[in-house]
Amino acid sequence: MILARIKRALKSVTVAKEPAWSNRSRHPLHWFKWLVPGLVIKRWLLISVGGVLLTVLGIAIAIKQTPVFHLLQFAQDFAENVAHFLPNSVSGPVVILLGLALIWLGQTRTLGSIIRVVMPEGDEELVDVLLAHHRLHRGPKIVGVGGGTGLSVLLRGMKEYSANITAIVTVADDGGSSGRLRREIGVLPPGDIRNCLAALADEEKLLTELFQYRFRAGDGLSGHSFGNLFLSALSDITGDLEKAINASSEVLAVRGRVIPATLSHMGLWAEFEDGRRVEGESQITAARGRILKIGSNPPNPAALPSALKAIQEADYLIFGPGSLYTSVIPNLLVPEILKALLKSRAPRIYVCNIMTQVGETTGYKVSDHLKAIFAISGPKICDAVLVQKRPPSPATLRRYAQEGCYPVELDREGVHHLGCRVVLADVMEEDQATGLVRHHSQKLAGTLLRWYGRQAQRRRVA
């Protein structure tokens, strides 16, 4: 009941729309969409009609009537009386048209009632929604591994192609609002999970604004995001973060699943080239050195069974995009997840960052990214790496250079030596107003799915 009220409250703040069924012009061929195979509609309509006929037949038998005889007799008498006044060439078509009109009226009223209940604010045809639902649920089972904002960018594009998406998200974050909640009330950091839930939600624009909203005033509230507080409260109510995510997914109508890599209070440590050892995800980035080794405390956090099952059933595994050492690699530090990933026979690809990241990948080439991953997993973890094809504009490059960031250089020989194929494509989105460079959700998803399609075809041929 509480979750239902939350859901209604979220829906109530959306912009009111006139019901689509009230003013939409109907194309004469529109109703034939209901005959498309796979909607699982026709069989139930036929079963319902059969049930009505059997019910009438049963009632007639129960009251000791001979229904077949009386029906035939009634039909014969009725036809003779009608034909007495009107010739067959007129009365037949009139009766047929009357029957079809009644069927049409009953069906339109029935569907109108259904639409008013299940799509009170929708602006789409119900049949189109069912067709989209059917298409999305037949999409490949995709598992994205990562964290931060990068994984949410991937999910935002992928949800347009498949509803069978699972995001396995790191819980090693200890900075910002997530870090404060982790230290003050002992919850697992919800920030990366919040981003993924917002990206997979149907009402994405509204939910992104709501979940990303940060309080600017108030003792203890300033700096916290609404989404982090929401997930933390649900974690306390339901008992753990996994249940909170499942409940949130129901409330937010999430297309897919979001699963934390572990429910252990996982922290990161790193050893640097200059001999320093730094603990804490935020401190590792702030240390600004070349990382030689990275690990977790506890050293062997337990994976969630649901995450392992998702990997086992996956048709496609995608790593990143996101911070190499603090978003992608932390998931590989969960031994059971790493073992499941290595055991999977699904096509696997790593989405390389477009720009280097100060404090993590300064001076890194594409092969350096792969070497860092392979140092944890071994070379069998990736089949290919996706690399941005063209560099950002000169103005954007100058802005990034001021921060010590540069495009990640593709060294083909180094990548091929590691046993990976290169997928080169234009998947970049450049914000001219802010000068920021990100992966473009739709371009990224389209490129990744085309590569997956080619791999699936090769495997079928083989």
ZAKOL-370704 format. One record per residue (C-alpha): residue number from 1; z, x, y. Coordinates in steps of 0.1 Angstrom, whole numbers. Each point is the difference from the previous one (the first is absolute). Layout:
% residues N
+-----+-------+-------+-------+
! num !    c3 !    c1 !    c2 !
+-----+-------+-------+-------+
! NUM !     Z !     X !     Y !
...
+-----+-------+-------+-------+
***
This chain:
% residues 462
+-----+-------+-------+-------+
! num !    c3 !    c1 !    c2 !
+-----+-------+-------+-------+
!   1 !     0 !     0 !     0 !
!   2 !     8 !    28 !    24 !
!   3 !   -32 !    18 !    -7 !
!   4 !   -20 !   -33 !     4 !
!   5 !    16 !    -5 !    34 !
!   6 !    -9 !    36 !    10 !
!   7 !   -36 !    -6 !   -11 !
!   8 !    -2 !   -33 !    20 !
!   9 !    15 !    18 !    31 !
!  10 !   -26 !    27 !    -2 !
!  11 !   -28 !   -25 !    -4 !
!  12 !    13 !   -21 !    29 !
!  13 !    -6 !    28 !    26 !
!  14 !   -37 !     3 !    -9 !
!  15 !   -25 !   -16 !    24 !
!  16 !    -4 !   -36 !    -9 !
!  17 !   -34 !   -10 !   -12 !
!  18 !   -16 !   -33 !    -6 !
!  19 !    -3 !    -7 !   -37 !
!  20 !   -34 !    12 !   -12 !
!  21 !    -6 !   -31 !   -21 !
!  22 !     1 !   -24 !    30 !
!  23 !   -29 !    13 !    20 !
!  24 !   -21 !    22 !   -23 !
!  25 !   -36 !   -11 !    -5 !
!  26 !    -8 !    -4 !   -37 !
!  27 !   -31 !    15 !   -13 !
!  28 !   -16 !   -22 !   -27 !
!  29 !     0 !    29 !   -25 !
!  30 !    36 !    10 !     8 !
!  31 !    15 !   -19 !   -29 !
!  32 !   -21 !    19 !   -26 !
!  33 !    22 !    30 !     7 !
!  34 !    26 !   -17 !   -21 !
!  35 !   -23 !     5 !   -30 !
!  36 !     1 !    38 !     3 !
!  37 !    13 !    14 !   -33 !
!  38 !    34 !    15 !     1 !
!  39 !    18 !   -23 !    24 !
!  40 !    18 !   -17 !   -29 !
!  41 !    -5 !   -34 !    17 !
!  42 !   -26 !   -19 !   -20 !
!  43 !    18 !     2 !   -33 !
!  44 !    32 !   -15 !    15 !
!  45 !   -20 !   -28 !    17 !
!  46 !   -17 !    -9 !   -33 !
!  47 !    34 !     1 !   -18 !
!  48 !    15 !   -23 !    27 !
!  49 !   -29 !   -25 !    -5 !
!  50 !     4 !     2 !   -37 !
!  51 !    37 !    -6 !     4 !
!  52 !    -6 !   -32 !    21 !
!  53 !   -24 !   -13 !   -26 !
!  54 !    24 !     7 !   -29 !
!  55 !    29 !   -16 !    19 !
!  56 !   -20 !   -32 !     7 !
!  57 !   -11 !     0 !   -37 !
!  58 !    35 !     4 !   -12 !
!  59 !    13 !   -28 !    22 !
!  60 !   -27 !   -23 !   -13 !
!  61 !     8 !     9 !   -36 !
!  62 !    37 !    -5 !     6 !
!  63 !    -4 !   -36 !    12 !
!  64 !   -22 !    -7 !   -31 !
!  65 !   -33 !    -2 !    18 !
!  66 !   -33 !    12 !   -13 !
!  67 !    -9 !    21 !    30 !
!  68 !   -34 !    12 !   -11 !
!  69 !   -13 !   -35 !    -8 !
!  70 !    14 !   -15 !    33 !
!  71 !   -13 !    29 !    20 !
!  72 !   -35 !    -4 !   -13 !
!  73 !     2 !   -38 !     3 !
!  74 !    12 !     3 !    36 !
!  75 !   -27 !    25 !     9 !
!  76 !   -27 !   -22 !   -16 !
!  77 !    12 !   -32 !    18 !
!  78 !     3 !    18 !    33 !
!  79 !   -35 !    16 !    -3 !
!  80 !   -15 !   -34 !    -9 !
!  81 !    16 !   -18 !    30 !
!  82 !   -11 !    27 !    24 !
!  83 !   -36 !     0 !   -14 !
!  84 !     0 !   -38 !     4 !
!  85 !     2 !     4 !    37 !
!  86 !   -17 !    34 !     5 !
!  87 !   -28 !    17 !   -20 !
!  88 !     9 !    31 !   -20 !
!  89 !   -20 !    22 !    23 !
!  90 !    24 !    -9 !    28 !
!  91 !    33 !    -7 !   -16 !
!  92 !     0 !    32 !   -21 !
!  93 !    -4 !    24 !    29 !
!  94 !    25 !   -20 !    21 !
!  95 !    27 !     2 !   -27 !
!  96 !    -7 !    38 !    -5 !
!  97 !     3 !     6 !    37 !
!  98 !    32 !   -20 !     2 !
!  99 !    15 !    21 !   -29 !
! 100 !   -10 !    32 !    16 !
! 101 !    14 !   -11 !    34 !
! 102 !    33 !    -7 !   -17 !
! 103 !     0 !    33 !   -17 !
! 104 !    -8 !    18 !    32 !
! 105 !    27 !   -19 !    20 !
! 106 !    26 !     7 !   -27 !
! 107 !    -8 !    37 !    -2 !
! 108 !    -1 !     6 !    38 !
! 109 !    33 !   -18 !     5 !
! 110 !    16 !    19 !   -29 !
! 111 !   -13 !    34 !    12 !
! 112 !    10 !    -9 !    36 !
! 113 !    35 !    -7 !   -11 !
! 114 !     2 !    33 !   -20 !
! 115 !   -14 !    20 !    30 !
! 116 !    26 !   -16 !    24 !
! 117 !    28 !    11 !   -23 !
! 118 !   -11 !    35 !   -11 !
! 119 !   -20 !    10 !    31 !
! 120 !    17 !   -17 !    30 !
! 121 !   -10 !    27 !    24 !
! 122 !   -31 !    13 !   -17 !
! 123 !   -35 !     2 !    15 !
! 124 !   -18 !     6 !   -33 !
! 125 !   -15 !   -23 !   -26 !
! 126 !    24 !    -3 !   -30 !
! 127 !   -29 !     9 !   -24 !
! 128 !    -7 !    31 !    20 !
! 129 !    37 !    10 !    -3 !
! 130 !    -2 !    -6 !   -37 !
! 131 !   -32 !    21 !    -3 !
! 132 !    16 !    28 !    19 !
! 133 !    32 !    -2 !   -21 !
! 134 !   -21 !     1 !   -32 !
! 135 !   -20 !    30 !    13 !
! 136 !    30 !    20 !    12 !
! 137 !    20 !    -6 !   -32 !
! 138 !   -29 !    13 !   -21 !
! 139 !     0 !    33 !    21 !
! 140 !    10 !    33 !   -15 !
! 141 !    36 !     9 !    -5 !
! 142 !     6 !    25 !    27 !
! 143 !    31 !    22 !     4 !
! 144 !     5 !    18 !    33 !
! 145 !    25 !    28 !     1 !
! 146 !    15 !    13 !    32 !
! 147 !    20 !   -12 !    30 !
! 148 !     1 !     0 !    38 !
! 149 !   -27 !   -17 !    21 !
! 150 !   -28 !    15 !   -21 !
! 151 !     5 !   -21 !   -31 !
! 152 !     2 !   -32 !    21 !
! 153 !   -34 !     9 !    15 !
! 154 !   -14 !     2 !   -36 !
! 155 !    16 !   -33 !   -11 !
! 156 !   -12 !   -19 !    31 !
! 157 !   -36 !     8 !   -11 !
! 158 !     4 !    -3 !   -37 !
! 159 !    16 !   -35 !     1 !
! 160 !   -34 !   -14 !    10 !
! 161 !   -15 !    11 !   -33 !
! 162 !    28 !    -6 !   -25 !
! 163 !    33 !   -18 !    -3 !
! 164 !    10 !    23 !   -29 !
! 165 !    15 !    27 !    22 !
! 166 !    32 !    19 !    -5 !
! 167 !    14 !    24 !    26 !
! 168 !    25 !    25 !   -14 !
! 169 !    19 !    12 !    31 !
! 170 !    23 !    30 !     6 !
! 171 !    36 !    -7 !    10 !
! 172 !     8 !    35 !    12 !
! 173 !    -2 !    -8 !    37 !
! 174 !    31 !     9 !    19 !
! 175 !   -12 !    -2 !    36 !
! 176 !    -1 !   -27 !    27 !
! 177 !    12 !   -35 !    -6 !
! 178 !    -3 !     5 !   -38 !
! 179 !    22 !    31 !     1 !
! 180 !    26 !   -18 !    21 !
! 181 !     3 !   -29 !   -24 !
! 182 !     1 !    24 !   -29 !
! 183 !    29 !    19 !    15 !
! 184 !    19 !   -29 !    15 !
! 185 !    -1 !   -27 !   -27 !
! 186 !   -13 !    20 !   -30 !
! 187 !   -33 !   -19 !    -6 !
! 188 !   -32 !    17 !   -12 !
! 189 !   -23 !     7 !    29 !
! 190 !   -22 !   -32 !     6 !
! 191 !   -24 !    14 !    26 !
! 192 !   -30 !     9 !   -22 !
! 193 !     5 !   -31 !   -21 !
! 194 !     0 !   -21 !    31 !
! 195 !   -33 !    14 !    11 !
! 196 !   -16 !    -7 !   -34 !
! 197 !    13 !   -36 !    -2 !
! 198 !   -14 !    -7 !    35 !
! 199 !   -33 !    15 !   -10 !
! 200 !    -3 !   -22 !   -31 !
! 201 !    12 !   -32 !    16 !
! 202 !   -25 !   -28 !     6 !
! 203 !    12 !    -6 !    36 !
! 204 !    -4 !    37 !     6 !
! 205 !    -2 !     1 !    38 !
! 206 !    30 !   -22 !     6 !
! 207 !    21 !    17 !   -27 !
! 208 !    -9 !    35 !    12 !
! 209 !    12 !    -9 !    35 !
! 210 !    31 !   -16 !   -14 !
! 211 !     9 !    27 !   -25 !
! 212 !    -8 !    29 !    23 !
! 213 !    19 !   -15 !    29 !
! 214 !    27 !    24 !    12 !
! 215 !    31 !   -12 !    19 !
! 216 !     2 !    17 !    34 !
! 217 !    36 !    -9 !     8 !
! 218 !    33 !    -9 !   -16 !
! 219 !    28 !    21 !   -16 !
! 220 !   -12 !    11 !   -34 !
! 221 !   -33 !   -19 !     2 !
! 222 !   -19 !    22 !    24 !
! 223 !   -27 !    19 !   -18 !
! 224 !     1 !   -21 !   -32 !
! 225 !   -30 !   -19 !   -11 !
! 226 !     3 !   -37 !   -10 !
! 227 !   -17 !     8 !   -34 !
! 228 !    25 !    26 !    -9 !
! 229 !    29 !   -23 !     8 !
! 230 !   -16 !   -28 !   -19 !
! 231 !    -5 !    21 !   -31 !
! 232 !    35 !    15 !     2 !
! 233 !    15 !   -35 !     3 !
! 234 !   -20 !   -12 !   -30 !
! 235 !    10 !    31 !   -20 !
! 236 !    37 !    -9 !     6 !
! 237 !    -6 !   -37 !    -9 !
! 238 !   -21 !     6 !   -32 !
! 239 !    18 !    32 !   -12 !
! 240 !   -27 !    26 !     2 !
! 241 !   -31 !    10 !    19 !
! 242 !   -24 !   -10 !   -28 !
! 243 !    12 !   -36 !     0 !
! 244 !     0 !     0 !    38 !
! 245 !   -37 !    11 !     0 !
! 246 !    -9 !   -27 !   -26 !
! 247 !    17 !   -27 !    21 !
! 248 !   -16 !    13 !    32 !
! 249 !   -34 !    -1 !   -17 !
! 250 !     4 !   -37 !    -8 !
! 251 !    11 !    -8 !    35 !
! 252 !   -28 !    20 !    16 !
! 253 !   -28 !   -11 !   -24 !
! 254 !    -7 !    36 !    -9 !
! 255 !   -33 !     7 !   -18 !
! 256 !    10 !    26 !   -26 !
! 257 !    33 !    18 !    -7 !
! 258 !    21 !    26 !    17 !
! 259 !    23 !    21 !   -23 !
! 260 !    24 !    28 !    10 !
! 261 !    -5 !    32 !   -20 !
! 262 !    37 !     0 !    -9 !
! 263 !    32 !   -18 !     9 !
! 264 !    19 !    33 !     1 !
! 265 !    11 !    13 !    33 !
! 266 !   -26 !    27 !     0 !
! 267 !    -1 !    29 !    25 !
! 268 !   -24 !    28 !     5 !
! 269 !     5 !    37 !     3 !
! 270 !   -26 !    27 !     8 !
! 271 !    -1 !    38 !    -2 !
! 272 !   -21 !    17 !    27 !
! 273 !   -21 !    31 !     1 !
! 274 !    26 !    17 !    23 !
! 275 !    28 !    -6 !   -25 !
! 276 !    16 !   -30 !    15 !
! 277 !    11 !   -30 !   -21 !
! 278 !     1 !   -33 !    19 !
! 279 !    13 !   -33 !   -13 !
! 280 !   -11 !   -35 !    12 !
! 281 !   -34 !   -14 !     5 !
! 282 !     2 !    -1 !    38 !
! 283 !    15 !    35 !     1 !
! 284 !   -28 !    14 !   -21 !
! 285 !   -27 !   -12 !    25 !
! 286 !    21 !    13 !    29 !
! 287 !     4 !    34 !   -15 !
! 288 !   -37 !     8 !     6 !
! 289 !    -6 !    26 !   -26 !
! 290 !   -23 !     6 !   -30 !
! 291 !    15 !   -17 !   -30 !
! 292 !     1 !    19 !   -33 !
! 293 !    19 !   -24 !   -21 !
! 294 !    13 !   -35 !     2 !
! 295 !    25 !   -20 !   -21 !
! 296 !    23 !   -30 !     0 !
! 297 !    37 !    -8 !    -3 !
! 298 !     8 !   -12 !   -25 !
! 299 !   -25 !    22 !   -19 !
! 300 !   -10 !   -27 !   -25 !
! 301 !     1 !   -35 !    17 !
! 302 !    -7 !   -29 !   -24 !
! 303 !   -32 !   -20 !     5 !
! 304 !    -2 !   -38 !     1 !
! 305 !   -14 !   -15 !   -32 !
! 306 !   -23 !   -22 !    21 !
! 307 !   -15 !    31 !    16 !
! 308 !    -7 !    16 !   -34 !
! 309 !   -15 !   -31 !   -13 !
! 310 !   -23 !    -3 !    30 !
! 311 !   -12 !    36 !    -5 !
! 312 !    -5 !    -6 !   -37 !
! 313 !   -22 !   -31 !     7 !
! 314 !   -19 !    14 !    30 !
! 315 !   -37 !     1 !     1 !
! 316 !     0 !    23 !    31 !
! 317 !    25 !    25 !    14 !
! 318 !     0 !    10 !    37 !
! 319 !    22 !    27 !    15 !
! 320 !     5 !    -2 !    38 !
! 321 !   -10 !     0 !    27 !
! 322 !    32 !    12 !    16 !
! 323 !    22 !    30 !     7 !
! 324 !    -5 !    24 !   -29 !
! 325 !    36 !    12 !    -5 !
! 326 !    20 !   -29 !    12 !
! 327 !   -21 !   -30 !   -11 !
! 328 !   -23 !     9 !   -30 !
! 329 !    19 !    28 !   -18 !
! 330 !    34 !   -17 !     0 !
! 331 !   -13 !   -26 !   -25 !
! 332 !   -11 !    28 !   -23 !
! 333 !    36 !    13 !     0 !
! 334 !    10 !   -30 !   -21 !
! 335 !    -6 !    14 !   -35 !
! 336 !    -7 !   -33 !   -17 !
! 337 !   -26 !    -9 !    26 !
! 338 !   -17 !    34 !    -2 !
! 339 !    -1 !    -3 !   -38 !
! 340 !   -15 !   -35 !     2 !
! 341 !   -26 !    12 !    25 !
! 342 !   -11 !    29 !   -22 !
! 343 !    -2 !   -22 !   -30 !
! 344 !   -22 !   -26 !    17 !
! 345 !   -37 !     1 !    -7 !
! 346 !   -10 !   -19 !    32 !
! 347 !   -22 !    17 !    26 !
! 348 !    22 !    19 !    25 !
! 349 !    -7 !    10 !    35 !
! 350 !    19 !    17 !    29 !
! 351 !    -7 !   -11 !    35 !
! 352 !     3 !    31 !    21 !
! 353 !    14 !    -2 !    36 !
! 354 !   -26 !     3 !    28 !
! 355 !    22 !    23 !    22 !
! 356 !    26 !    26 !    -8 !
! 357 !    36 !   -10 !     6 !
! 358 !    24 !    23 !    19 !
! 359 !    30 !     8 !   -21 !
! 360 !   -17 !    -7 !   -33 !
! 361 !   -37 !    10 !    -3 !
! 362 !    -7 !    23 !    29 !
! 363 !   -30 !    21 !    -8 !
! 364 !    -6 !   -18 !   -33 !
! 365 !   -35 !    -5 !   -15 !
! 366 !    -9 !   -27 !   -25 !
! 367 !     6 !    23 !   -29 !
! 368 !    35 !     8 !    14 !
! 369 !     9 !   -37 !    -2 !
! 370 !   -11 !    -1 !   -36 !
! 371 !    19 !    32 !    -9 !
! 372 !    32 !   -15 !    15 !
! 373 !    -4 !   -31 !   -22 !
! 374 !   -10 !    20 !   -31 !
! 375 !    30 !    23 !     4 !
! 376 !    21 !   -31 !    -8 !
! 377 !   -23 !   -19 !   -24 !
! 378 !   -26 !    24 !   -15 !
! 379 !   -38 !    -3 !     6 !
! 380 !    -5 !   -32 !   -21 !
! 381 !    15 !   -23 !    26 !
! 382 !   -33 !    -3 !    21 !
! 383 !   -36 !    -5 !    -9 !
! 384 !   -13 !     1 !    35 !
! 385 !    10 !     4 !    37 !
! 386 !   -13 !   -22 !    29 !
! 387 !    -7 !    20 !    31 !
! 388 !   -10 !   -12 !    35 !
! 389 !   -37 !     9 !     6 !
! 390 !    -2 !     5 !    38 !
! 391 !    26 !    14 !    24 !
! 392 !    16 !   -20 !    28 !
! 393 !   -15 !     1 !    36 !
! 394 !     5 !    31 !    21 !
! 395 !    25 !   -18 !    23 !
! 396 !    21 !   -10 !   -30 !
! 397 !    -1 !    35 !   -15 !
! 398 !    12 !    14 !    33 !
! 399 !    29 !   -24 !     1 !
! 400 !    10 !     8 !   -36 !
! 401 !    -4 !    38 !     6 !
! 402 !    27 !    -3 !    27 !
! 403 !    24 !   -10 !   -28 !
! 404 !   -12 !    26 !   -24 !
! 405 !   -20 !   -24 !   -22 !
! 406 !   -36 !     5 !   -12 !
! 407 !   -24 !   -16 !   -24 !
! 408 !     7 !     8 !   -37 !
! 409 !   -27 !    24 !   -10 !
! 410 !   -20 !    -7 !   -31 !
! 411 !    -4 !    31 !   -22 !
! 412 !   -23 !   -12 !   -27 !
! 413 !     3 !    30 !   -22 !
! 414 !    38 !    -1 !     0 !
! 415 !     0 !   -37 !    -9 !
! 416 !   -26 !     4 !   -28 !
! 417 !    20 !    30 !   -13 !
! 418 !    30 !   -24 !    -4 !
! 419 !   -22 !   -23 !   -21 !
! 420 !    -3 !   -28 !    26 !
! 421 !   -31 !   -18 !    13 !
! 422 !    -5 !    -5 !    37 !
! 423 !    -7 !   -35 !    14 !
! 424 !   -13 !     4 !    35 !
! 425 !    -1 !   -31 !    22 !
! 426 !     6 !   -12 !    35 !
! 427 !    33 !   -19 !    -3 !
! 428 !    15 !     8 !    34 !
! 429 !    12 !   -23 !    28 !
! 430 !     3 !    17 !    34 !
! 431 !    20 !   -19 !    27 !
! 432 !   -17 !    10 !    33 !
! 433 !    29 !   -14 !    20 !
! 434 !    28 !    20 !   -17 !
! 435 !   -21 !    28 !   -15 !
! 436 !    16 !    -5 !   -34 !
! 437 !   -20 !     5 !   -32 !
! 438 !     7 !   -22 !   -31 !
! 439 !   -17 !   -11 !   -31 !
! 440 !   -20 !   -32 !     5 !
! 441 !    14 !   -26 !   -24 !
! 442 !   -33 !   -17 !    -9 !
! 443 !   -21 !    32 !    -1 !
! 444 !    26 !    17 !   -22 !
! 445 !     3 !   -29 !   -24 !
! 446 !   -38 !    -4 !    -3 !
! 447 !    -6 !    37 !    -7 !
! 448 !    28 !     2 !   -26 !
! 449 !   -12 !   -31 !   -18 !
! 450 !   -36 !    12 !    -1 !
! 451 !    12 !    33 !   -15 !
! 452 !    21 !   -20 !   -25 !
! 453 !   -31 !   -21 !    -9 !
! 454 !   -20 !    31 !    -7 !
! 455 !    27 !    14 !   -22 !
! 456 !     5 !   -32 !   -19 !
! 457 !   -38 !    -2 !    -6 !
! 458 !    -1 !    35 !   -13 !
! 459 !    28 !    -7 !   -24 !
! 460 !   -17 !   -31 !   -14 !
! 461 !   -32 !    20 !    -5 !
! 462 !    19 !    28 !   -17 !
+-----+-------+-------+-------+
***
